[in-house]
Amino acid sequence: MELSVRGKYVWGKSMSWGFERGRIYNRRKDIHARFGGQQQGGIITPALHSLVVIITGEEGAEHGYADRWQPEGVFEYFGEGQVGDMSMRAGNKAIAEHSIEGKSLLLFTKTKAGLRFEDEFVYESHHIERAPDREKNLRDAMVFELRPIASVVEVVEEEPPTAKAAAVELEELRKKAIAAAKESPGKTKTTTTVFERSRHVRDYVVARAKGTCEGCKGPAPFLRSNGVPYLEPHHIRRMTDGGPDDPRHVIALCPNCHRRVHSGADGFDFNIKLATAMLAIDKKS
């Protein structure tokens, strides 16, 4: 049975926040009872959890929502607002800024049996298109372009980090990583793709570690084919990984420490220790 070092697969099943991909859940019992959040509408933003839940379904078409998959693997999700032009506020803003805020974005599909968990996604960009609202009047609709986190991780891993030894190079990587994490979600199109932004953060964090696990302080277990020590980025502010995040909250771990965070009995407590360690690491960067 597969156990991924990124915590995306537990005992052979794709999981995120305890939700199993393809499984049916009850909105009231499995989402609101656990996390709270709005009990109506298609975007749920629990106040006390680093989580944004979005719901798609055929009935959305009645209100002018035409969510769909694109051939290149992007899921296009219509924002909230049933009448008139949509704006970047409330649930729409929560989607666009989920990664900057360190929040996971989970997609469910509404079915007759309940809500089917699709996967965890990451916001890449959004665009505006003319579409009818609930009253059949044309309006500016906000369409979010989302990618499954698993595909982002897979693509980024296809291009390993390059060796960056000089301090000036490390500082340049840091600037790129922070700029990537803070890129404005208000643009209709981002200047870099989610893959590039994620890669900038990964490259800086791995270079910053200089071959040493920032968790256990042990050496990286082996070298990549290009000679770079093998370490994995872990997003401290959320228990799942992938997608761009503020590099000041991303730590480089050996596979063993990464497994411990996601699958260990003390994973939650260990993650808190890593957050404390990051305070000192960031001051030195």
Phi and psi in degrees as GROMACS dihedral restraints (atoms count N, CA, C in turn):
[ dihedral_restraints ]
;  ai    aj    ak    al  type     phi  dphi    fc
    3     4     5     6     1   -80.8    20    10
    4     5     6     7     1   136.5    20    10
    6     7     8     9     1  -130.2    20    10
    7     8     9    10     1   101.4    20    10
    9    10    11    12     1   -75.4    20    10
   10    11    12    13     1   144.8    20    10
   12    13    14    15     1   -71.0    20    10
   13    14    15    16     1   -12.0    20    10
   15    16    17    18     1   -93.8    20    10
   16    17    18    19     1     1.6    20    10
   18    19    20    21     1    74.8    20    10
   19    20    21    22     1    10.5    20    10
   21    22    23    24     1   -85.8    20    10
   22    23    24    25     1   -19.1    20    10
   24    25    26    27     1  -127.6    20    10
   25    26    27    28     1   123.3    20    10
   27    28    29    30     1  -121.3    20    10
   28    29    30    31     1   119.1    20    10
   30    31    32    33     1    51.9    20    10
   31    32    33    34     1    44.4    20    10
   33    34    35    36     1    81.6    20    10
   34    35    36    37     1     3.5    20    10
   36    37    38    39     1  -122.5    20    10
   37    38    39    40     1   138.3    20    10
   39    40    41    42     1   -71.9    20    10
   40    41    42    43     1   120.7    20    10
   42    43    44    45     1  -128.9    20    10
   43    44    45    46     1   154.0    20    10
   45    46    47    48     1  -157.8    20    10
   46    47    48    49     1   122.2    20    10
   48    49    50    51     1    56.7    20    10
   49    50    51    52     1    28.7    20    10
   51    52    53    54     1    86.2    20    10
   52    53    54    55     1    -1.7    20    10
   54    55    56    57     1   -93.2    20    10
   55    56    57    58     1   134.1    20    10
   57    58    59    60     1   -99.4    20    10
   58    59    60    61     1   128.2    20    10
   60    61    62    63     1   -59.2    20    10
   61    62    63    64     1   129.0    20    10
   63    64    65    66     1    92.2    20    10
   64    65    66    67     1   -10.6    20    10
   66    67    68    69     1   -86.7    20    10
   67    68    69    70     1   149.0    20    10
   69    70    71    72     1   -91.3    20    10
   70    71    72    73     1   135.7    20    10
   72    73    74    75     1  -128.5    20    10
   73    74    75    76     1   157.3    20    10
   75    76    77    78     1   -93.9    20    10
   76    77    78    79     1   125.1    20    10
   78    79    80    81     1   -58.4    20    10
   79    80    81    82     1   -48.0    20    10
   81    82    83    84     1   -67.7    20    10
   82    83    84    85     1   -47.6    20    10
   84    85    86    87     1   -78.8    20    10
   85    86    87    88     1   -42.7    20    10
   87    88    89    90     1   -92.1    20    10
   88    89    90    91     1   -18.9    20    10
   90    91    92    93     1  -112.3    20    10
   91    92    93    94     1   -60.9    20    10
   93    94    95    96     1   -69.5    20    10
   94    95    96    97     1   -36.6    20    10
   96    97    98    99     1   -66.0    20    10
   97    98    99   100     1   -29.6    20    10
   99   100   101   102     1   -89.1    20    10
  100   101   102   103     1   -41.8    20    10
  102   103   104   105     1  -117.9    20    10
  103   104   105   106     1   -17.5    20    10
  105   106   107   108     1    82.6    20    10
  106   107   108   109     1  -148.1    20    10
  108   109   110   111     1    91.7    20    10
  109   110   111   112     1   170.3    20    10
  111   112   113   114     1   -60.9    20    10
  112   113   114   115     1   133.1    20    10
  114   115   116   117     1   -92.6    20    10
  115   116   117   118     1    -0.7    20    10
  117   118   119   120     1  -126.5    20    10
  118   119   120   121     1   154.4    20    10
  120   121   122   123     1    92.2    20    10
  121   122   123   124     1   172.9    20    10
  123   124   125   126     1   -97.9    20    10
  124   125   126   127     1    -2.5    20    10
  126   127   128   129     1  -125.2    20    10
  127   128   129   130     1   122.5    20    10
  129   130   131   132     1  -114.8    20    10
  130   131   132   133     1   125.6    20    10
  132   133   134   135     1  -126.4    20    10
  133   134   135   136     1    82.4    20    10
  135   136   137   138     1   -56.6    20    10
  136   137   138   139     1   133.8    20    10
  138   139   140   141     1   -71.7    20    10
  139   140   141   142     1   -30.4    20    10
  141   142   143   144     1  -105.2    20    10
  142   143   144   145     1     9.9    20    10
  144   145   146   147     1  -135.5    20    10
  145   146   147   148     1   145.5    20    10
  147   148   149   150     1   -80.2    20    10
  148   149   150   151     1    70.0    20    10
  150   151   152   153     1  -151.1    20    10
  151   152   153   154     1   139.4    20    10
  153   154   155   156     1  -129.0    20    10
  154   155   156   157     1   124.6    20    10
  156   157   158   159     1  -110.7    20    10
  157   158   159   160     1   130.3    20    10
  159   160   161   162     1  -122.2    20    10
  160   161   162   163     1   144.7    20    10
  162   163   164   165     1  -123.5    20    10
  163   164   165   166     1   131.2    20    10
  165   166   167   168     1  -117.1    20    10
  166   167   168   169     1   164.1    20    10
  168   169   170   171     1   173.2    20    10
  169   170   171   172     1   161.2    20    10
  171   172   173   174     1   -62.4    20    10
  172   173   174   175     1   -31.7    20    10
  174   175   176   177     1   -66.8    20    10
  175   176   177   178     1   -15.6    20    10
  177   178   179   180     1   -63.2    20    10
  178   179   180   181     1   -26.3    20    10
  180   181   182   183     1   -60.4    20    10
  181   182   183   184     1   -26.6    20    10
  183   184   185   186     1   -66.3    20    10
  184   185   186   187     1   -23.4    20    10
  186   187   188   189     1  -108.5    20    10
  187   188   189   190     1    14.2    20    10
  189   190   191   192     1    89.6    20    10
  190   191   192   193     1    12.0    20    10
  192   193   194   195     1   -99.1    20    10
  193   194   195   196     1   122.7    20    10
  195   196   197   198     1  -124.6    20    10
  196   197   198   199     1    63.6    20    10
  198   199   200   201     1   -59.8    20    10
  199   200   201   202     1   143.8    20    10
  201   202   203   204     1  -161.7    20    10
  202   203   204   205     1   158.8    20    10
  204   205   206   207     1   -91.0    20    10
  205   206   207   208     1   141.6    20    10
  207   208   209   210     1  -103.2    20    10
  208   209   210   211     1   152.4    20    10
  210   211   212   213     1   -54.7    20    10
  211   212   213   214     1   -31.0    20    10
  213   214   215   216     1   -82.1    20    10
  214   215   216   217     1     9.3    20    10
  216   217   218   219     1    93.9    20    10
  217   218   219   220     1     9.5    20    10
  219   220   221   222     1   -92.8    20    10
  220   221   222   223     1   135.4    20    10
  222   223   224   225     1  -100.5    20    10
  223   224   225   226     1   122.2    20    10
  225   226   227   228     1   -96.0    20    10
  226   227   228   229     1   119.1    20    10
  228   229   230   231     1  -118.1    20    10
  229   230   231   232     1   122.5    20    10
  231   232   233   234     1   -74.0    20    10
  232   233   234   235     1   136.2    20    10
  234   235   236   237     1   -71.1    20    10
  235   236   237   238     1  -177.8    20    10
  237   238   239   240     1   -90.9    20    10
  238   239   240   241     1   156.6    20    10
  240   241   242   243     1   125.1    20    10
  241   242   243   244     1   101.8    20    10
  243   244   245   246     1   -84.5    20    10
  244   245   246   247     1   -23.7    20    10
  246   247   248   249     1  -131.4    20    10
  247   248   249   250     1   132.3    20    10
  249   250   251   252     1    82.2    20    10
  250   251   252   253     1   178.5    20    10
  252   253   254   255     1   -63.7    20    10
  253   254   255   256     1   141.7    20    10
  255   256   257   258     1   -79.7    20    10
  256   257   258   259     1   152.7    20    10
  258   259   260   261     1  -134.0    20    10
  259   260   261   262     1   161.7    20    10
  261   262   263   264     1   -82.9    20    10
  262   263   264   265     1    78.9    20    10
  264   265   266   267     1  -149.1    20    10
  265   266   267   268     1   169.3    20    10
  267   268   269   270     1    48.4    20    10
  268   269   270   271     1  -125.1    20    10
  270   271   272   273     1   -62.5    20    10
  271   272   273   274     1   -34.9    20    10
  273   274   275   276     1   -63.8    20    10
  274   275   276   277     1   -43.1    20    10
  276   277   278   279     1   -65.6    20    10
  277   278   279   280     1   -36.3    20    10
  279   280   281   282     1   -62.7    20    10
  280   281   282   283     1   -38.2    20    10
  282   283   284   285     1   -66.9    20    10
  283   284   285   286     1   -49.3    20    10
  285   286   287   288     1   -63.8    20    10
  286   287   288   289     1   -30.7    20    10
  288   289   290   291     1  -107.5    20    10
  289   290   291   292     1    10.7    20    10
  291   292   293   294     1   -58.8    20    10
  292   293   294   295     1   -40.7    20    10
  294   295   296   297     1   -72.6    20    10
  295   296   297   298     1   -40.6    20    10
  297   298   299   300     1   -60.9    20    10
  298   299   300   301     1   -35.8    20    10
  300   301   302   303     1   -85.4    20    10
  301   302   303   304     1    -0.1    20    10
  303   304   305   306     1    71.6    20    10
  304   305   306   307     1    31.4    20    10
  306   307   308   309     1  -109.4    20    10
  307   308   309   310     1   142.4    20    10
  309   310   311   312     1   -78.8    20    10
  310   311   312   313     1   144.4    20    10
  312   313   314   315     1  -114.5    20    10
  313   314   315   316     1   111.3    20    10
  315   316   317   318     1  -110.0    20    10
  316   317   318   319     1   135.0    20    10
  318   319   320   321     1  -109.6    20    10
  319   320   321   322     1   129.5    20    10
  321   322   323   324     1  -121.7    20    10
  322   323   324   325     1   148.9    20    10
  324   325   326   327     1  -109.5    20    10
  325   326   327   328     1   129.6    20    10
  327   328   329   330     1   -77.3    20    10
  328   329   330   331     1   125.3    20    10
  330   331   332   333     1  -127.3    20    10
  331   332   333   334     1   173.5    20    10
  333   334   335   336     1   -64.0    20    10
  334   335   336   337     1   -29.3    20    10
  336   337   338   339     1   -83.6    20    10
  337   338   339   340     1   -18.7    20    10
  339   340   341   342     1   146.4    20    10
  340   341   342   343     1  -155.3    20    10
  342   343   344   345     1   -98.8    20    10
  343   344   345   346     1   121.8    20    10
  345   346   347   348     1   -93.1    20    10
  346   347   348   349     1   124.7    20    10
  348   349   350   351     1   -75.7    20    10
  349   350   351   352     1   125.2    20    10
  351   352   353   354     1   -91.6    20    10
  352   353   354   355     1   -58.1    20    10
  354   355   356   357     1   177.0    20    10
  355   356   357   358     1   175.1    20    10
  357   358   359   360     1   -93.6    20    10
  358   359   360   361     1   136.7    20    10
  360   361   362   363     1  -122.5    20    10
  361   362   363   364     1   169.0    20    10
  363   364   365   366     1  -133.1    20    10
  364   365   366   367     1   137.3    20    10
  366   367   368   369     1   -69.8    20    10
  367   368   369   370     1   130.4    20    10
  369   370   371   372     1  -106.5    20    10
  370   371   372   373     1   -48.0    20    10
  372   373   374   375     1  -167.9    20    10
  373   374   375   376     1  -174.2    20    10
  375   376   377   378     1  -150.9    20    10
  376   377   378   379     1   161.3    20    10
  378   379   380   381     1  -139.9    20    10
  379   380   381   382     1   167.1    20    10
  381   382   383   384     1  -109.0    20    10
  382   383   384   385     1   133.7    20    10
  384   385   386   387     1  -139.4    20    10
  385   386   387   388     1   152.7    20    10
  387   388   389   390     1   -77.9    20    10
  388   389   390   391     1   128.1    20    10
  390   391   392   393     1  -152.1    20    10
  391   392   393   394     1   153.5    20    10
  393   394   395   396     1   -73.0    20    10
  394   395   396   397     1   145.4    20    10
  396   397   398   399     1   -93.4    20    10
  397   398   399   400     1  -169.3    20    10
  399   400   401   402     1   -61.2    20    10
  400   401   402   403     1   -27.8    20    10
  402   403   404   405     1   -94.0    20    10
  403   404   405   406     1    11.2    20    10
  405   406   407   408     1    72.1    20    10
  406   407   408   409     1    15.1    20    10
  408   409   410   411     1   -93.4    20    10
  409   410   411   412     1   138.7    20    10
  411   412   413   414     1   -68.4    20    10
  412   413   414   415     1   138.4    20    10
  414   415   416   417     1  -147.2    20    10
  415   416   417   418     1   170.2    20    10
  417   418   419   420     1   -80.9    20    10
  418   419   420   421     1   114.4    20    10
  420   421   422   423     1  -102.2    20    10
  421   422   423   424     1   138.1    20    10
  423   424   425   426     1   -91.9    20    10
  424   425   426   427     1   121.5    20    10
  426   427   428   429     1  -116.3    20    10
  427   428   429   430     1   115.7    20    10
  429   430   431   432     1   -87.8    20    10
  430   431   432   433     1   135.2    20    10
  432   433   434   435     1  -101.7    20    10
  433   434   435   436     1   113.2    20    10
  435   436   437   438     1  -120.3    20    10
  436   437   438   439     1   146.6    20    10
  438   439   440   441     1  -124.4    20    10
  439   440   441   442     1   143.1    20    10
  441   442   443   444     1   -61.4    20    10
  442   443   444   445     1   134.1    20    10
  444   445   446   447     1   -58.5    20    10
  445   446   447   448     1   -37.1    20    10
  447   448   449   450     1   -57.6    20    10
  448   449   450   451     1   -38.4    20    10
  450   451   452   453     1   -72.5    20    10
  451   452   453   454     1   -32.2    20    10
  453   454   455   456     1   -65.9    20    10
  454   455   456   457     1   -47.3    20    10
  456   457   458   459     1   -59.8    20    10
  457   458   459   460     1   -42.8    20    10
  459   460   461   462     1   -63.0    20    10
  460   461   462   463     1   -44.9    20    10
  462   463   464   465     1   -67.5    20    10
  463   464   465   466     1   -42.8    20    10
  465   466   467   468     1   -63.3    20    10
  466   467   468   469     1   -39.3    20    10
  468   469   470   471     1   -69.0    20    10
  469   470   471   472     1   -20.0    20    10
  471   472   473   474     1   -66.4    20    10
  472   473   474   475     1   -24.1    20    10
  474   475   476   477     1  -116.3    20    10
  475   476   477   478     1    99.7    20    10
  477   478   479   480     1   -67.5    20    10
  478   479   480   481     1   161.5    20    10
  480   481   482   483     1   -61.8    20    10
  481   482   483   484     1   150.8    20    10
  483   484   485   486     1   -98.4    20    10
  484   485   486   487     1   157.7    20    10
  486   487   488   489     1   -71.4    20    10
  487   488   489   490     1   123.0    20    10
  489   490   491   492     1  -130.1    20    10
  490   491   492   493     1   100.4    20    10
  492   493   494   495     1  -100.6    20    10
  493   494   495   496     1   -39.7    20    10
  495   496   497   498     1   -67.5    20    10
  496   497   498   499     1   144.6    20    10
  498   499   500   501     1   -60.3    20    10
  499   500   501   502     1   -37.8    20    10
  501   502   503   504     1   -64.7    20    10
  502   503   504   505     1   -34.9    20    10
  504   505   506   507     1   -69.1    20    10
  505   506   507   508     1   -39.1    20    10
  507   508   509   510     1   -63.6    20    10
  508   509   510   511     1   -41.4    20    10
  510   511   512   513     1   -64.4    20    10
  511   512   513   514     1   -35.7    20    10
  513   514   515   516     1   -67.3    20    10
  514   515   516   517     1   -39.5    20    10
  516   517   518   519     1   -63.5    20    10
  517   518   519   520     1   -39.9    20    10
  519   520   521   522     1   -61.9    20    10
  520   521   522   523     1   -43.8    20    10
  522   523   524   525     1   -62.3    20    10
  523   524   525   526     1   -41.9    20    10
  525   526   527   528     1   -65.5    20    10
  526   527   528   529     1   -41.3    20    10
  528   529   530   531     1   -65.3    20    10
  529   530   531   532     1   -44.6    20    10
  531   532   533   534     1   -67.2    20    10
  532   533   534   535     1   -39.7    20    10
  534   535   536   537     1   -63.2    20    10
  535   536   537   538     1   -39.2    20    10
  537   538   539   540     1   -64.8    20    10
  538   539   540   541     1   -41.9    20    10
  540   541   542   543     1   -67.8    20    10
  541   542   543   544     1   -31.6    20    10
  543   544   545   546     1  -100.9    20    10
  544   545   546   547     1     9.7    20    10
  546   547   548   549     1   -56.8    20    10
  547   548   549   550     1   131.7    20    10
  549   550   551   552     1   -62.0    20    10
  550   551   552   553     1   126.5    20    10
  552   553   554   555     1   -81.0    20    10
  553   554   555   556     1    -2.0    20    10
  555   556   557   558     1   -78.8    20    10
  556   557   558   559     1   -10.6    20    10
  558   559   560   561     1   -73.4    20    10
  559   560   561   562     1   151.1    20    10
  561   562   563   564     1   -74.8    20    10
  562   563   564   565     1   -26.7    20    10
  564   565   566   567     1  -140.3    20    10
  565   566   567   568     1   130.1    20    10
  567   568   569   570     1   -76.6    20    10
  568   569   570   571     1   154.0    20    10
  570   571   572   573     1   -78.0    20    10
  571   572   573   574     1   -21.9    20    10
  573   574   575   576     1  -127.4    20    10
  574   575   576   577     1   154.1    20    10
  576   577   578   579     1   -78.7    20    10
  577   578   579   580     1   165.3    20    10
  579   580   581   582     1   -62.0    20    10
  580   581   582   583     1   -29.7    20    10
  582   583   584   585     1   -66.6    20    10
  583   584   585   586     1   -44.4    20    10
  585   586   587   588     1   -66.1    20    10
  586   587   588   589     1   -41.7    20    10
  588   589   590   591     1   -64.4    20    10
  589   590   591   592     1   -43.4    20    10
  591   592   593   594     1   -64.3    20    10
  592   593   594   595     1   -38.6    20    10
  594   595   596   597     1   -67.1    20    10
  595   596   597   598     1   -38.5    20    10
  597   598   599   600     1   -60.5    20    10
  598   599   600   601     1   -44.4    20    10
  600   601   602   603     1   -65.1    20    10
  601   602   603   604     1   -47.0    20    10
  603   604   605   606     1   -59.3    20    10
  604   605   606   607     1   -46.1    20    10
  606   607   608   609     1   -61.6    20    10
  607   608   609   610     1   -42.6    20    10
  609   610   611   612     1   -67.0    20    10
  610   611   612   613     1   -45.6    20    10
  612   613   614   615     1   -62.5    20    10
  613   614   615   616     1   -42.6    20    10
  615   616   617   618     1   -67.4    20    10
  616   617   618   619     1   -40.6    20    10
  618   619   620   621     1   -66.1    20    10
  619   620   621   622     1   -39.4    20    10
  621   622   623   624     1   -60.0    20    10
  622   623   624   625     1   -36.3    20    10
  624   625   626   627     1   -70.1    20    10
  625   626   627   628     1   -23.1    20    10
  627   628   629   630     1    53.5    20    10
  628   629   630   631     1    42.5    20    10
  630   631   632   633     1    82.2    20    10
  631   632   633   634     1     5.5    20    10
  633   634   635   636     1  -118.6    20    10
  634   635   636   637     1   130.6    20    10
  636   637   638   639     1   -60.9    20    10
  637   638   639   640     1   127.3    20    10
  639   640   641   642     1   -80.8    20    10
  640   641   642   643     1     2.7    20    10
  642   643   644   645     1   -98.0    20    10
  643   644   645   646     1   -66.8    20    10
  645   646   647   648     1   -91.6    20    10
  646   647   648   649     1    -7.7    20    10
  648   649   650   651     1    70.8    20    10
  649   650   651   652     1    10.3    20    10
  651   652   653   654     1   -84.6    20    10
  652   653   654   655     1   164.5    20    10
  654   655   656   657     1   -71.1    20    10
  655   656   657   658     1   153.3    20    10
  657   658   659   660     1   -55.8    20    10
  658   659   660   661     1   140.6    20    10
  660   661   662   663     1   -66.9    20    10
  661   662   663   664     1   -24.3    20    10
  663   664   665   666     1  -164.5    20    10
  664   665   666   667     1   173.0    20    10
  666   667   668   669     1  -101.6    20    10
  667   668   669   670     1   146.6    20    10
  669   670   671   672     1   -70.8    20    10
  670   671   672   673     1   172.5    20    10
  672   673   674   675     1   -61.9    20    10
  673   674   675   676     1   -23.1    20    10
  675   676   677   678     1   -96.4    20    10
  676   677   678   679     1     8.9    20    10
  678   679   680   681     1    91.5    20    10
  679   680   681   682     1    -2.0    20    10
  681   682   683   684     1   -82.1    20    10
  682   683   684   685     1   132.0    20    10
  684   685   686   687     1   -56.9    20    10
  685   686   687   688     1   137.3    20    10
  687   688   689   690     1   -84.6    20    10
  688   689   690   691     1   111.5    20    10
  690   691   692   693     1  -136.9    20    10
  691   692   693   694     1   157.6    20    10
  693   694   695   696     1  -119.3    20    10
  694   695   696   697     1   134.5    20    10
  696   697   698   699     1   -74.7    20    10
  697   698   699   700     1   133.8    20    10
  699   700   701   702     1  -121.4    20    10
  700   701   702   703     1   128.7    20    10
  702   703   704   705     1   -87.3    20    10
  703   704   705   706     1   104.2    20    10
  705   706   707   708     1   -62.9    20    10
  706   707   708   709     1   -35.4    20    10
  708   709   710   711     1   -76.3    20    10
  709   710   711   712     1    -7.7    20    10
  711   712   713   714     1  -144.1    20    10
  712   713   714   715     1   149.7    20    10
  714   715   716   717     1   -82.1    20    10
  715   716   717   718     1    -4.3    20    10
  717   718   719   720     1  -111.6    20    10
  718   719   720   721     1   161.4    20    10
  720   721   722   723     1  -118.7    20    10
  721   722   723   724     1   166.7    20    10
  723   724   725   726     1   114.9    20    10
  724   725   726   727     1   152.3    20    10
  726   727   728   729     1    79.2    20    10
  727   728   729   730     1   160.1    20    10
  729   730   731   732     1   -68.8    20    10
  730   731   732   733     1   148.8    20    10
  732   733   734   735     1  -152.8    20    10
  733   734   735   736     1   168.7    20    10
  735   736   737   738     1   -66.6    20    10
  736   737   738   739     1   121.4    20    10
  738   739   740   741     1   -61.6    20    10
  739   740   741   742     1   -17.0    20    10
  741   742   743   744     1   -75.9    20    10
  742   743   744   745     1    -3.3    20    10
  744   745   746   747     1  -123.1    20    10
  745   746   747   748     1    15.7    20    10
  747   748   749   750     1  -118.9    20    10
  748   749   750   751     1   128.9    20    10
  750   751   752   753     1  -119.2    20    10
  751   752   753   754     1   147.9    20    10
  753   754   755   756     1   -93.2    20    10
  754   755   756   757     1   122.5    20    10
  756   757   758   759     1  -124.3    20    10
  757   758   759   760     1   152.5    20    10
  759   760   761   762     1   -73.5    20    10
  760   761   762   763     1   159.6    20    10
  762   763   764   765     1   -55.4    20    10
  763   764   765   766     1   -35.2    20    10
  765   766   767   768     1   -66.2    20    10
  766   767   768   769     1   -46.0    20    10
  768   769   770   771     1   -66.4    20    10
  769   770   771   772     1   -35.0    20    10
  771   772   773   774     1   -66.9    20    10
  772   773   774   775     1   -40.7    20    10
  774   775   776   777     1   -62.6    20    10
  775   776   777   778     1   -39.7    20    10
  777   778   779   780     1   -60.6    20    10
  778   779   780   781     1   -42.9    20    10
  780   781   782   783     1   -59.2    20    10
  781   782   783   784     1   -45.9    20    10
  783   784   785   786     1   -87.8    20    10
  784   785   786   787     1   -26.5    20    10
  786   787   788   789     1  -126.3    20    10
  787   788   789   790     1    -8.2    20    10
  789   790   791   792     1   -76.6    20    10
  790   791   792   793     1   154.4    20    10
  792   793   794   795     1   -62.1    20    10
  793   794   795   796     1   -28.3    20    10
  795   796   797   798     1  -105.5    20    10
  796   797   798   799     1    22.9    20    10
  798   799   800   801     1   -54.3    20    10
  799   800   801   802     1   -44.1    20    10
  801   802   803   804     1   -64.4    20    10
  802   803   804   805     1   -46.4    20    10
  804   805   806   807     1   -65.8    20    10
  805   806   807   808     1   -37.4    20    10
  807   808   809   810     1   -64.5    20    10
  808   809   810   811     1   -38.2    20    10
  810   811   812   813     1   -63.2    20    10
  811   812   813   814     1   -36.8    20    10
  813   814   815   816     1   -65.2    20    10
  814   815   816   817     1   -40.6    20    10
  816   817   818   819     1   -63.6    20    10
  817   818   819   820     1   -37.9    20    10
  819   820   821   822     1   -65.8    20    10
  820   821   822   823     1   -37.5    20    10
  822   823   824   825     1   -63.2    20    10
  823   824   825   826     1   -39.8    20    10
  825   826   827   828     1   -66.6    20    10
  826   827   828   829     1   -42.1    20    10
  828   829   830   831     1   -61.5    20    10
  829   830   831   832     1   -35.3    20    10
  831   832   833   834     1   -64.3    20    10
  832   833   834   835     1   -28.6    20    10
  834   835   836   837     1   -60.1    20    10
  835   836   837   838     1   -43.0    20    10
  837   838   839   840     1   -73.4    20    10
  838   839   840   841     1   -38.7    20    10
  840   841   842   843     1   -63.0    20    10
  841   842   843   844     1   -42.2    20    10
  843   844   845   846     1   -67.2    20    10
  844   845   846   847     1   -34.5    20    10
  846   847   848   849     1   -65.3    20    10
  847   848   849   850     1   -31.9    20    10
  849   850   851   852     1   -80.3    20    10
  850   851   852   853     1   -19.9    20    10
